[in-house]
Amino acid sequence: MRVPQFMVGFGPTVFSRTRGETEYGVKAVPLGGYIRIIGMIPPAEENESKRATRMRSFIAEVRGAALDDVRPGDEGRVFWAKPWWQRVIVMFAGPFHNLVLAVVFFTVVLVGFGVPGTTTTIASVPECVLPATSSATTCPDDAALSPAAAAGLRAGDTIVAIDGRPVSQVPDAAQDDRATGWQQVQDAIRVSTGTPIVLTVDRDVDGDTQRLDLTVTPIANTIRVDRDGDGEADGTQTVGYIGVSAAQTYVRQPVTAVPGYIGDVLVRSVDRLIEIPERIPQLFRAAFLGEERDPNGPIGVVGVSRISGEVFAFEDFTTTEKVSFFFQLLASVNLVLFLFNLLPIYPLDGGHVAGALYEKARSVVARLRGRPDPGPFDIARLMPVAYVVAGLFVALSGLLLIADVVNPVTLQ
């Protein structure tokens, strides 16, 4: 197939240079890029109706513009004349490139940096117990001490045993069959409401490690639970609570963990893409009616940039966490582009793939029925659909831009 243009960006050309038969260049708007292949739309069929209508005139103009690139001698190098499987390979190559980049970036994150894993080291100990509905930022005079504070637990203590039984020091992100320490701690606390338990901790005191036995009595706490496993809280449960949070560390993963991780991300990404239409009304209300923005809803380029800036400006994040976030962001963007471009909607790559597959299926059915091959699928007839899709995409992009500016999603 002949490719007259290979461009980075869109709009007016800033710089270009021709090598062979292809013009390589940079456009003014650096959002994506494109290649131009000649003959993307086939000539009109012989039996096509000649009756003049506005839609047929529009399709004829599009077809004519596509055929203007075809020069004498190009007949065998036009897109539509190639076998269906070659067209599928060409149109799948772009999204597949995004998938390869996503795999590379996720591998860098998992193997090079690791994923956050919860340790048995205590990150914080609240001074008092406040109800979930409280908006207080300091402890009132009549507030009760948290069980952990009353027992003398401190941030930085590492829990090494519970009632004399050793606690695993394996973070919960480790890819092995050993029990993870924080899960052991949580399980022991949750089933001990009103019953004293002894936590053995290692504490750093002026550079020396001291081992202490501290007795703590968990109090009752009502939490939301997901009983049917659909990811949504649908019930409550009363468990023990002492008031500590665990510190996290990054745990590097083996290469064998990459396929499963990417598979999970793919499933979640597909679910999020499917949910976009039903989230648009809330996005509209957040943009124009002042409704609180859904933190799990879609965000645009401005929103992604804002959150990225907050991450890199947040002093409590280490350099490792910031760089890991950067690679995760690149991986996620490429994964979404892979899925989005494979949607079977023209003018997306998936629309061309679907057209080629439909053409092959139509040819097989004709052969089985003893009929002649109907020839290439006339994708020009889908141009009205292409313009509708492009219009919807522009409208959604504009809505996301407005919402990200006037009612942004932030780390807070």
DOLO-257633 format. One record per atom (N, C-alpha, C): residue in one letter; z, y, x. Coordinates in steps of 0.001 Angstrom, whole numbers, plus 500000, padded with zeros to 6 digits. Example, Ala and Ser with C-alpha at 12.3 -4.5 7.8 and 13.67 -1.06 7.14 Angstrom:
BEGIN
a507800494310513190/a507800495500512300/a507800496700513200/s507080497750512850/s507140498940513670/s507870500030512900/
// end
This chain:
BEGIN
m500000498805500851/m500000500000500000/m500000501235500879/r499198502206500508/r499142503440501302/r500219504416500842/v500936504971501824/v502030505913501555/v501678507258502175/p501223508237501375/p500849509540501946/p502044510418502305/q503236510152501704/q504397511006501987/q505669510177502134/f506513510601503088/f507860510062503281/f508749511275503468/m509543511621502448/m510270512885502456/m511770512693502254/v512539513478503002/v513987513569502795/v514250514815501979/g514886514646500803/g515158515783499941/g514050516013498926/f514196517106498170/f513250517463497119/f512973518969497176/g511945519397496430/g511620520817496380/g510604521213497438/p510620522486497835/p509655522968498832/p509855522277500189/t508757522075500898/t508814521431502209/t509308522424503260/v510339522047503992/v510871522871505082/v510167522546506386/f509922521283506631/f509276520858507867/f508584519536507608/s507423519342508188/s506737518056508060/s505803517852509237/r505510516593509490/r504580516241510549/r503872514958510142/t502577514914510353/t501791513758509938/t501632512795511100/r501951511553510855/r501769510484511818/r500935509411511147/g499758509145511682/g498873508201511039/g498406508759509713/e498624508014508650/e498193508447507322/e499355508950506470/t500545509078507084/t501734509459506328/t502300510778506827/e502650511652505901/e503321512918506215/e504832512703506105/y505531512894507207/y506987512784507232/y507575514190507218/g508595514430506381/g509119515781506322/g510484515880505678/v510978517115505680/v512276517453505096/v512057518508504030/k512647518286502860/k512540519229501754/k513763520141501701/a513676521166500878/a514720522198500844/a516011521723500188/v515914520806499232/v517106520338498513/v517473518951499043/p518530518851499866/p518833517583500546/p519606516601499672/l519096516301498517/l519737515336497615/l518816514130497475/g519028513140498320/g518202511940498246/g516897512108499005/g515850511490498493/g514553511542499143/g513594510628498410/y512381510495498917/y511408509664498216/y510250509317499140/i509506508262498774/i508200508016499349/i507207508051498192/r505984508425498506/r504940508482497481/r503920507399497792/i503772506456496876/i502816505366497023/i501655505642496081/i500439505458496558/i499286505751495709/i499109504659494650/g498564505081493506/g498227504126492459/g499422503494491772/m500496504264491560/m501656503723490855/m501318503422489394/i500347504138488841/i499956503965487438/i498514503462487390/p498232502378486653/p496881501817486625/p495938502671485789/p494614502469485950/p493639503183485110/p493798502771483650/a493227503567482772/a493309503263481342/a492588501952481042/e493142501202480097/e492505499968479675/e491240500282478878/e490280499364478949/e488996499600478274/e489152499727476767/n490096498972476213/n490276498988474748/n491295500029474296/e491683500932475202/e492672501940474831/e492073502907473812/s492856503267472833/s492391504157471772/s492002505518472347/k490903506052471871/k490420507358472321/k490842508483471375/r491541508126470311/r491937509148469351/r492898510139470013/a492591511407469871/a493373512435470550/a494693512690469823/t495781512517470561/t497102512909470074/t497811513609471233/r498868514320470925/r499593515014471977/r500158514025472992/m500675512883472520/m501257511905473428/m500189511277474310/r499022510924473714/r497954510321474514/r497415511321475541/s497339512573475170/s496889513591476114/s497864513712477285/f499133513650476971/f500157513726478005/f500055512537478957/i499901511332478392/i499779510130479223/i498514510197480073/a497438510696479505/a496190510812480256/a496346511765481441/e497093512870481252/e497328513808482343/e498136513154483457/v499156512401483073/v499981511713484072/v499141510687484831/r498323509944484097/r497488508938484731/r496490509589485701/g495902510699485276/g494949511388486127/g495579511904487404/a496802512452487297/a497498512964488481/a497799511838489457/a498156510660488923/a498474509524489792/a497234509005490498/l496078509076489837/l494844508549490420/l494166509543491351/d494617510800491359/d494022511800492241/d494227511448493715/d495322510721494014/d495616510358495398/d494710509248495914/v494071508530495011/v493278507364495405/v491935507831495962/r491672507437497214/r490424507812497873/r489485506610497944/p488229506834498182/p487311505701498361/p487814504782499482/g487864503512499208/g488373502547500173/g489814502172499946/d490506502898499040/d491909502598498745/d492079501553497652/e490974501047497120/e491078500189495937/e492026499008496153/g492033498461497350/g492907497311497604/g494303497676498045/r494608498980498145/r495923499407498644/r496715500193497602/v496243500199496373/v496992500893495315/v498115499986494815/f499176500604494339/f500367499876493926/f500060498899492789/w499380499371491764/w499221498562490561/w498361497326490791/a497497497353491832/a496590496230492070/a497235495113492882/k498418495344493422/k499083494331494226/k499707493262493334/p499917492035493857/p500578490991493066/p501959491443492608/w502389490908491489/w503661491340490881/w504834491173491832/w504819490080492617/w505970489826493491/w506035490829494638/q504869491309495091/q504886492332496128/q505443493647495591/r505085493981494359/r505623495214493752/r507133495112493551/v507615493928493176/v509059493730493018/v509763493937494352/i509195493376495435/i509815493529496761/i509878495003497161/v508768495723496949/v508720497137497342/v509743497958496564/m509814497759495244/m510716498574494429/m512177498148494580/f512402496887494954/f513775496426495171/f514299496849496540/a513376497179497464/a513783497479498839/a514724498685498910/g514455499719498102/g515312500909498142/g516740500619497726/p516966500073496508/p518328499715496118/p518971498711497071/f518173497758497581/f518729496768498498/f519239497439499774/h518546498485500206/h519004499246501373/h520388499844501100/n520583500372499891/n521909500893499528/n522962499785499550/l522582498603499082/l523527497476499090/l523898497087500518/v522900497061501407/v523184496718502810/v524153497730503419/l523906499018503170/l524814500047503685/l526221499876503125/a526318499573501816/a527633499364501210/a528357498197501874/v527644497100502118/v528254495938502772/v528730496298504177/v527901497036504920/v528276497432506281/v529523498307506260/f529547499309505375/f530691500227505336/f531961499519504858/f531851498658503850/f533027497911503398/f533529496972504493/t532612496395505262/t533029495527506369/t533782496327507423/v533286497532507717/v533984498402508674/v535398498696508179/v535528498993506884/v536840499314506321/v537776498112506398/l537302496955505926/l538183495786505835/l538543495227507203/v537541495067508066/v537772494429509357/v538281495423510396/g537744496636510377/g538122497616511383/g539420498351511089/f539631498729509816/f540821499504509445/f541815498687508639/g541317497824507765/g542200497061506904/g542402497725505564/v543171497074504722/v543496497609503406/v545003497830503323/p545446498766502483/p546881499026502389/p547648497788501946/g548694497489502668/g549559496364502318/g551006496815502247/t551717496332501243/t553114496717501051/t554022495916501980/t554931496602502666/t555860495967503608/t557257495903502997/t558187495335503729/t559581495274503256/t560388496463503762/t559728497438504369/t560407498652504804/t560477499634503645/i561633500228503439/i561840501156502324/i561263502517502681/a560403503035501794/a559784504340502029/a560656505472501507/s561277505283500351/s562103506346499773/s563178505738498884/v564270506481498759/v565388506085497899/v565763507295497049/p565479507270495749/p565862508414494905/p567384508533494815/e567829509783494784/e569271510010494755/e569884509598493432/c569154509815492328/c569719509530491021/c568692508825490149/v569149508425488957/v568287507753487995/v567931508741486898/l566641508955486695/l566164509844485651/l565276509065484698/p565319509385483395/p564421508710482456/p562966509058482742/a562061508181482329/a560635508391482594/a560117509661481941/t560767510090480865/t560314511284480148/t560842512574480760/s561703512486481770/s562301513677482357/s561293514391483246/s561309515726483183/s560450516538484041/s561237517169485185/a562514516794485346/a563364517373486379/a562895516953487761/t562952517874488702/t562576517578490085/t563798517418490976/t564973517779490470/t566229517575491195/t567204516853490279/c568237516279490863/c569198515500490090/c570178516427489376/p570307516317488044/p571332517092487332/p572727516660487774/d573711517507487505/d575085517202487923/d575620515941487267/d575157515654486016/d575688514497485306/d574852513235485498/a573862513302486380/a572996512135486582/a573706511090487433/a573500509819487090/a574117508727487836/a573327508445489102/l574049508058490158/l573375507674491387/l572500506454491138/s571384506397491827/s570566505190491744/s571328504053492417/p571134502815491950/p571842501687492573/p571605501614494072/a570380501910494524/a570087501836495950/a570869502886496724/a570918504124496177/a571665505181496850/a573155504869496864/a573656504324495739/a575080503981495673/a575437502888496666/a574489501991496957/a574754500901497885/a574611501330499342/g574055502501499593/g573907502995500959/g572560502691501583/l571576502269500790/l570235502041501327/l569590503362501708/r568752503341502755/r568102504551503227/r566618504281503466/a565856505377503424/a564444505274503796/a564358504846505251/g563497503904505541/g563350503386506899/g564033502051507102/d564951501677506188/d565583500357506276/d564542499272506010/t564627498172506748/t563742497030506547/t564561495868506007/i564196495391504821/i564922494291504192/i564493492988504855/v565475492261505431/v565164491018506151/v565731489788505462/a566659489983504505/a567238488823503813/a567810489277502478/i567865488340501519/i568466488578500210/i569459487463499956/d570731487831499792/d571799486831499615/d571747485773500705/g571476486213501925/g571458485308503068/g570166484543503263/r569235484636502317/r567964483930502458/r566945484862503117/p566313484419504219/p565368485291504933/p564211485715504029/v563756486947504250/v562622487490503516/v561417487534504453/s560269487073503954/s559045487113504749/s558710488552505111/q558183488740506311/q557757490068506750/q556239490223506688/v555590489327505909/v554142489374505760/v553785490415504702/p552944491411505021/p552504492388504011/p551714491705502909/d551706492297501722/d551069491645500581/d549550491677500625/a548939492322501626/a547487492318501741/a546991491281502741/a547908490495503316/a547504489493504297/a546720488381503617/q545652487933504285/q544788486905503720/q545240485524504203/d546402485095503751/d546852483744504053/d547745483275502922/d548278482061503045/d549040481452501966/d550535481701502075/r550948482493503066/r552380482747503207/r552869483706502124/a554142483516501748/a554733484402500742/a554860485800501322/t554590486800500523/t554700488180500985/t556092488706500717/g556601489481501678/g557993489886501627/g558358490761500452/w557556491799500168/w557923492717499091/w557921492036497733/q557037491073497548/q557045490328496297/q558336489546496146/q558853488988497246/q560139488293497204/q561261489260496817/v561216490458497386/v562237491456497069/v562157491841495596/q560959492116495102/q560799492495493700/q561274491384492764/d560902490155493053/d561290489034492188/d562801488893492123/a563478489047493271/a564938488901493294/a565622490013492512/i565099491243492623/i565713492374491927/i565479492282490431/r564303491895490015/r563950491906488598/r564761490913487773/v565169489814488374/v565913488794487606/v567417488943487779/s567870490037488394/s569302490174488701/s569939491369488012/t569472491698486819/t570059492829486099/t571552492613485889/g572356493546486371/g573805493465486211/g574488492518487158/t573734491842488032/t574317490878488971/t574193491418490392/p575326491544491124/p575250492061492492/p574455491123493401/i573609491696494264/i572906490932495283/i573129491618496625/v573091490828497686/v573318491365499023/v571978491479499743/l571631492701500119/l570420492941500885/l570803493138502343/t570245492311503206/t570443492454504651/t569296493300505196/v569634494407505841/v568604495330506316/v568773495590507796/d567641495864508456/d567637496360509834/d567445497863509772/r568354498598510454/r568315500062510427/r568271500594511847/d567373501530512079/d567259502154513391/d568282503277513480/v569189503168514442/v570219504190514667/v570136504629516123/d569605505831516318/d569471506395517665/d568754505439518618/g567689504799518112/g566898503924518960/g567378502488519004/d568554502212518438/d569067500840518404/d568947500296516986/t568674499013516870/t568553498371515562/t569892497750515159/q570399498176514023/q571632497613513480/q571317496795512245/r571989495652512116/r571799494803510934/r573010494974510008/l572708495346508745/l573770495646507784/l573588494807506534/d574709494412505929/d574703493753504622/d575172494759503576/l574293495088502624/l574597496084501596/l574508495431500228/t575536495609499419/t575574495012498084/t575082496022497051/v574109495612496264/v573518496491495265/v573449495744493943/t573716496468492844/t573678495864491509/t572544496488490702/p571479495733490451/p570352496281489688/p570763496642488261/i570169497717487742/i570383498111486350/i569139497758485538/a569278497779484220/a568152497413483354/a567116498528483325/n565854498147483340/n564749499096483283/n563633498493482443/t563091499280481532/t562002498812480667/t560673499230481258/i559784498258481467/i558478498533482054/i557387498037481117/r556182498609481271/r555026498152480512/r554400496956481218/v553918495999480453/v553305494807481024/v551975494530480343/d551126493846481068/d549818493434480557/d549907491952480221/r550130491641478941/r550361490257478545/r549082489443478469/d547957490056478106/d546726489284477940/d545778489411479125/g546187490129480195/g545404490178481415/g544144491000481350/d544060491947480397/d542839492749480277/d542927494071481020/g544015494270481787/g544160495497482548/g544813496634481788/e545124496431480501/e545768497451479674/e547167496995479284/a548134497922479393/a549501497587479005/a549577497347477505/d550115496207477102/d550200495889475676/d551576495380475269/g552587495663476085/g553939495234475750/g554929495788476761/t556207495495476541/t557252495939477463/t558124494762477855/q558854494959478961/q559754493923479466/q560917494604480167/t562106494055480021/t563296494596480678/t563552493826481964/v563592494546483080/v563796493928484395/v564837494722485167/g565262494153486297/g566215494839487149/g565566495950487949/y566387496979488257/y565876498150488969/y566970498682489883/i566593498997491151/i567579499610492055/i567126500980492541/g565820501270492484/g565339502593492860/g564904502709494299/v564007501838494741/v563421501967496077/v561911501802495964/s561198502420496879/s559747502202496975/s559446501688498372/a558384500891498469/a558064500242499738/a557072501061500553/a557228501010501857/a556267501635502759/a555029500746502856/q553925501360503204/q552676500614503327/q552152500663504754/t551385499653505079/t550707499600506358/t549294499089506116/y548403499299507069/y547037498798506932/y546947497409507560/v546430496473506787/v546320495086507229/v544837494743507378/r544419494444508591/r543024494091508819/r542708492734508181/q541494492655507643/q541080491457506939/q540040490686507757/p539985489364507587/p538922488600508255/p537573488862507599/v536504488589508339/v535157488795507807/v534940487972506542/t535595486823506462/t535433485955505290/t535946486595504006/a536772487642504138/a537301488306502942/a536327489319502366/v535280489685503139/v534352490730502711/v533573490351501451/p532947489155501363/p532167488839500154/p532988488899498872/g534193488334498894/g535027488377497696/g535424489781497311/y535740490598498312/y536126491992498050/y534967492754497425/i533765492610498015/i532597493317497491/i532259492814496092/g532432491502495867/g532191490958494530/g533099491600493498/d534380491757493839/d535329492405492913/d534929493857492658/v534528494563493715/v534128495957493555/v532867496056492696/l531929495119492891/l530704495112492088/l531022494952490607/v531918494018490288/v532273493787488887/v532900495037488289/r533833495653489030/r534478496866488520/r533471498005488381/s532532498108489322/s531535499182489263/s530615499019488059/v530207497782487786/v529374497529486608/v530127497913485340/d531404497549485284/d532218497912484109/d532273499427483944/r532435500149485065/r532518501616484986/r531186502219484531/l530065501679485001/l528772502196484565/l528574501973483072/i528995500819482585/i528867500530481158/i529735501465480326/e530858501883480888/e531795502732480152/e531364504197480100/i530405504612480934/i530050506033481019/i529683506627479657/p528811505989478853/p528465506606477564/p529675506882476677/e530642505973476636/e531786506186475757/e532769507205476312/r532652507535477587/r533536508534478192/r532953509946478139/i531698510073477760/i531063511395477729/i531727512335476722/p532092511885475497/p532763512818474575/p534036513416475158/q534854512594475825/q536073513120476430/q535744514082477551/l534684513775478312/l534260514669479386/l533826516012478823/f533116516002477689/f532683517250477046/f533891518063476588/r534868517380475987/r536068518109475524/r536846518687476695/a536887517949477811/a537585518457478992/a536866519658479594/a535545519667479505/a534758520755480102/a534787522017479254/f534774521868477903/f534598523039477038/f535764523312476087/l536631522334475855/l537709522518474879/l539088522483475508/g539156522390476825/g540440522451477515/g541260521183477457/e540686520074477004/e541427518825476953/e541702518321478370/e542809517627478544/e543160517111479865/e542092516145480362/r541691516298481609/r540622515473482193/r541115514045482413/d540277513092482078/d540584511682482296/d540431511378483787/p541525511028484490/p541413510783485936/p540579509557486268/n540366508672485291/n539564507472485517/n538137507624485008/g537787508822484536/g536447509055484019/g535474509383485135/p534199509593484794/p533187509893485807/p533387511274486417/i533027511413487678/i533039512702488359/i531689512873489053/g531346514128489337/g530064514425489958/g530194514703491438/v529119515257491994/v529094515538493421/v530190516534493803/v530383517556492974/v531420518554493257/v532802517912493222/g533027517032492251/g534314516361492152/g534600515470493343/v533586514724493771/v533753513869494948/v534061514718496179/s533352515834496321/s533573516720497468/s534984517300497441/r535437517685496251/r536781518275496134/r537854517266496548/i537759516042496015/i538754515025496340/i538700514673497824/s537498514609498379/s537366514331499817/s538067515407500633/g537858516672500249/g538516517760500962/g540026517678500863/e540538517304499673/e541984517180499509/e542539516062500381/v541795514953500463/v542252513841501289/v542354514266502749/f541319514943503248/f541319515320504658/f542280516473504948/a542675517222503924/a543626518310504132/a545072517868503938/f545270516685503368/f546623516224503043/f547315515763504317/e548369516445504703/e549023516184505984/e549737514838506020/d550137514301504864/d550848513035504858/d549931511841505102/f548614512063505051/f547671510982505355/f547425510944506864/t547454509752507424/t547168509608508846/t545664509695509085/t545300509849510346/t543877509881510691/t543191508587510284/t543878507466510460/t543320506169510057/t543037506137508564/e543968506647507766/e543778506656506317/e542601507556505923/k542454508689506587/k541370509612506255/k540008509017506615/v539900508433507809/v538631507842508225/v538300506637507344/s539305505853507012/s539092504702506125/s538594505168504760/f539184506238504244/f538735506791502960/f537277507231503050/f536901507867504167/f535530508341504346/f534533507182504254/f534822506088504949/f533918504942504906/f533917504283503530/q535079504244502864/q535123503694501504/q534283504541500549/l534338505871500743/l533546506762499901/l532052506506500103/l531617506406501362/l530210506111501641/l529801504776501038/a530669503778501182/a530357502456500643/a530243502505499125/s531162503202498480/s531158503260497019/s529935503983496487/v529560505095497138/v528381505845496702/v527133504969496803/n526993504250497909/n525819503390498086/n525819502234497092/l527002501717496771/l527065500618495808/l526667501097494415/v527122502284494035/v526757502835492728/v525256503124492671/l524695503644493763/l523251503893493801/l522469502592493661/f522949501536494292/f522305500226494169/f522268499780492716/l523408499857492045/l523482499399490659/l522686500317489734/f522823501626489929/f522158502578489041/f520646502466489132/n520127502369490353/n518676502321490520/n518064501018490036/l518892499992489845/l518366498725489334/l518403498645487806/l518882499691487153/l518831499690485692/l517367499588485251/p517062498696484303/p515655498485483906/p515110499602483032/i515179500824483564/i514728501999482833/i513762502767483715/y512597503062483201/y511629503875483929/y512077505341483873/p512061506103484978/p511353505890486238/p512194505306487362/l513362504730487070/l514176504143488119/l513458502946488732/d513878502558489928/d513258501410490591/d513353500159489719/g514483500034489036/g514641498878488159/g513622498847487034/g513154500018486604/g512120500066485577/g510800499499486091/h510446499831487342/h509236499271487939/h509369497762488128/v510563497319488563/v510796495886488734/v510656495166487392/a511264495758486353/a511170495149485024/a509728495108484539/g508947496169484830/g507550496191484433/g506749495090485107/a507000494867486409/a506289493812487137/a506671492431486619/l507965492242486333/l508409490949485794/l507834490710484395/y507785491762483589/y507193491629482256/y505715491275482360/e505031491930483312/e503609491640483500/e503398490170483864/k504233489621484753/k504117488214485140/k504402487310483949/a505471487630483190/a505798486805482027/a504669486829481008/r504066488009480800/r502956488131479864/r501755487307480325/s501537487304481643/s500425486522482190/s500653485025482001/v501884484569482203/v502199483149482043/v502013482723480592/v502510483547479661/v502367483224478237/v500891483164477854/a500074484095478354/a498642484090478043/a497978482825478585/r498364482424479783/r497763481224480362/r498135479974479556/l499391479883479136/l499826478733478347/l499103478668477005/r498737479822476496/r498023479865475214/r496513479773475388/g496061479640476634/g494637479536476891/g493894480832476752/r494585481939476914/r493969483253476787/r493787483893478160/p492885484851478284/p492685485507479585/p493906486345479972/d494044486548481268/d495142487366481797/d494999488791481257/p496043489334480620/p495934490697480063/p495891491782481127/g496109491424482405/g496001492413483471/g497291493176483709/p497218494221484492/p498441494971484847/p499069495647483634/f500390495720483667/f501122496415482610/f500959497922482789/d500560498600481728/d500296500039481802/d501612500800481694/i502191501095482841/i503496501748482855/i503412503212482435/a502178503749482354/a502013505145481911/a502524505323480491/r502502504265479705/r502977504371478327/r504486504626478253/l505164504388479366/l506618504613479399/l506969506004479898/m505979506843480168/m506275508182480666/m507152508991479719/p506942508916478381/p507879509631477497/p509321509175477690/v509501507857477889/v510846507339478151/v511377507913479457/a510501507999480472/a510917508531481767/a511433509956481636/y510737510770480839/y511159512161480678/y512472512261479896/v512662511389478926/v513928511376478179/v515071510986479103/v514861509924479916/v515893509479480852/v516217510581481854/a515168511212482397/a515392512292483350/a516163513445482704/g515814513755481445/g516529514824480736/g517987514492480532/l518276513248480142/l519666512825479953/l520433512865481267/f519767512454482341/f520420512466483643/f520739513896484079/v519809514810483872/v520054516212484216/v521192516779483372/a521206516439482068/a522266516928481187/a523632516400481623/l523690515097481972/l524955514519482427/l525391515151483740/s524450515380484633/s524788516018485913/s525336517421485689/g524711518169484765/g525203519504484458/g526592519481483843/l526829518525482933/l528142518400482314/l529207518061483352/l528877517150484270/l529822516793485334/l530098517985486242/l529052518769486534/l529227519947487385/l530192520937486739/i529991521212485451/i530867522155484754/i532300521635484713/a532455520343484363/a533797519764484275/a534488519757485631/d533746519462486708/d534344519437488048/d534768520822488505/v534137521872487960/v534487523235488357/v535646523776487519/v535570523621486196/v536561524260485324/v537773523358485053/n537620522058485179/n538732521143484873/n538639519938485800/p538874520147487102/p538580519092488074/p539635517983488089/v539213516827488581/v540122515724488899/v540625515970490322/t541936515963490507/t542511516205491827/t543488515097492171/l543917515074493443/l544885514070493862/l546217514240493150/q546528515467492729/q547786515693492029/q547759515118490624/
// end
